[in-house]
Amino acid sequence: MRVITGIARGKRLRTLPGERVRPTTERVKEALFSIIQFELGGRRALDLFAGSGQLGIEAISRGAESVVFVDRDKRALTVARSNAENCGFAELSSFVQTDSLSFLRSTLDKFSLVFLDPPYLKAAFNSQLSLLEETLSLLPRVLEEEAVVCAESPANQALPTVLGKLSAKEYRHGKTKLSVYRA
């Protein structure tokens, strides 16, 4: 994995080894950032299910003001922190070790850009679907007025088309679907 463009262009990013980790492919990441490329500047971002932090780091590289990285796995956050430091983004990043639902229920912060890329393992497919749906249901309380929400899911997963005042547009890339919610 690497940062595609922006001020950290070409920087290599580490990831956790193993089958439980499913980083966004470069092809899907490139497609996502092409969709939102003119909506990144100055935004305060939230990277839920951060993993290696690649989506939040790409956002900072392209002009986001700051990113809060949230993951329940301490090892994943260690990798995300290392990646942010390697790219020179330590001061623009903060890291919270907790699960996404607890974070959304407790934070007082508001965000104008959100990345949702929960794990979706075949063995746990149904529980992961409900995790993303529950995350989406809690999200409006932490969104700024003109927020952009980017959710990655299996192509066959049905997600709500409306999120508070935001409406979704879907983009399919093979077995992956990107749902981008905007005002």
N, C-alpha and C positions, 0 to 999 in steps of 0.2 A: 504494500500500500504506500501511496505517496500523496502529497498535497498537489492538486491538479494545477492551480493557478493562484495568482495574488502574490503577496509579499513573501510567502514561504514556499513558493512554487518549487516543486521537485524534491522537497524534504521527504525523506523516508519516515514512515510511521510504523511503530511496533504494534503487535497485537498479541493477545493471549493465545497459546496453542490449545488445541483440543477441538472436539466435535461440538461442544456446547456453545462455542463462539461462532457467530456468523456475521462477519463484517460486511458492510455494504460493498458490493463489487464496484470497481472503478467505473464500469460502464453505467451503472445505475446512479452512482454519485455524480458523474459528469452530467447525466440527463437531468437529475434533480437541480443541480446548480445552474444549468442552462435555463431551466424553467423560472427560477427565482433570482437570477443574476442581477436584476436592476432593483431588487428589494432588500438588499443586504446592508447597505451603508448606514452606519450609526445605530443599528438595532441591538437591543439587549436580548441575547439568545439563551435558550434553555435546551440542553442536549440530554433528554431523558434516556435511560437505558444506554448510557454513554459508551460503554465498552472501551475501545481504544481511544475514543474521543475524536475520531476522524471527521465527523460531520461538523461538530463545533469548531474544530481547528480550521477546517476549510472555510467556514463562515468568517472567522476572524481574519484569515488570510485575504479574504475578498472584501473586507471592510466592516464587518460587524464590530460593534463597540466593545462587547464583552460576552462571555459565555459562562453559564453555570452548568457544570457537568454533574449528572446524578447517576449513580449506579449502586446497586446493593452489594456488588462484589468488590471487596477491598483490593484484590489483585488487579481487577480491571481499572479501578481508579488510579492505582499506582502507575499503570501503563499510560493512561490518559494524561496524568500529570507529567510524566517523563516526556511524552510526545509534545505537550504544550511547551515545556521548558526547552526542548530541542528546537522548536520553531521560534522561540523568543516570545512566547505568548503567556508566560507565567503570570505577569501582572494583570492581564486581561481575563484571566481564568480563575474560577473558584470551583471547588470540588466538594460534593456532599455524598457521603456514604449512607444511603438509605434506599428503600424501595420507592418506586415512582409514586405509588398511591399515597404513601405516608407523606412524601414530599409535597405533593399537590394539596393534601389536606391541611398541612401545617404552614407552608410558606406564606409570607406576607408580600413577597416580591411580585412584580408584574413583568411580563415578557412580551416582546413584539415579534419574536421569531422562535418557533419551537420545532425541534426534531424529535420524532417518535420512531424508534426502530427497535421494538421489543424482540426478544428471541422467539422464533417459532420453529421448534423442533417437531418432527413428525410424530414422535411418541406422545407429545404433550399438546398436540394441535388444538384441541377444543379449549383447554384451559388458557392457552396463549391468546386465542381469539377473544375470550372474555376479558383478559388482561388489557388488551388494546382498547376494547370497547369501554371498559370501566375507566381507563385512563382518559379517553376522549370525553367521557361524561363529566369528569372532574376538572378538565382543562379550562373551561370558560372563566372560572374564578381567578385565574392567574394571567389572563390575557389582557394586553392593552387594546385600545379601541381598534386600531388598524393592523392587528397582528396577522402573521402568516404562520400556518401550522403545516408541517410536512410529515406525513405518516407513511411508513413503509410496511407493507403487508404482503402475504401470499396473494397472487393474482385472483384467486377465486374467493377471497374473503370479502364479504359485503360489509361496508362501513357506513355510518350515518352520512347523509349528504349535506346536513346542516349541523353546525357546531356553534351554538349561541347565535351571533350575528354573522357568522362566516359560512360560506358555501364552498363545497368541494368540487374540484375538477380532478378527474382520474387519468392517469397515464400508465399504460402497461408496458413492461419491459421483460418479455419472456415470462418466467414464473413469478415475477415481482410486480406489485402494483404500487405506484406512488399516488397518494391522495393529498392534494395541496388545497388547503382551506384559506380563503381570503374574504375580506369584506366585500 
